[in-house]
């Protein structure tokens, strides 16, 4: 039997300021990389959803000041000069804008 699916959650605090006279509200991009420092791609095959590149934000709690514009998750497989095995990471992105 393989490892059980796991749900990870995190919280981050950001301080963002913008000019009040700006006509277009800026879109902010937050990225997070998930990878293993211990196991290469032959021992730990990280995967993202097979059905969509969007993140599941069904349990997302809306923020009174920010609106989610776009989400994505993408799997990358890289071969480095140091090792013959591939390194795998999944990069998650979240775009938000002020309401």
URMOJO-V664136 format. One record per pair of residues at least 6 apart in sequence whose C-alpha atoms are under 6 Angstrom apart, sorted by the first residue. I is the first residue (numbers start at 1). J is the second residue. Records with the same first field share a line. If there is no record, write none. Layout:
I=J, J
This chain:
27=96, 97
28=95, 96
29=94, 95
30=93, 94
31=92, 93
32=91, 92
33=90, 91
34=89, 90
35=89
40=87
41=86, 87, 88
53=72, 73
54=71, 72
55=71, 72
65=98, 99
66=97, 98, 99
67=96, 97, 99
68=96
69=95, 96
70=95
71=93, 94
72=92, 93
73=91, 92
74=90, 91
75=89, 90
76=88, 89
77=87, 88
78=86, 87
79=86
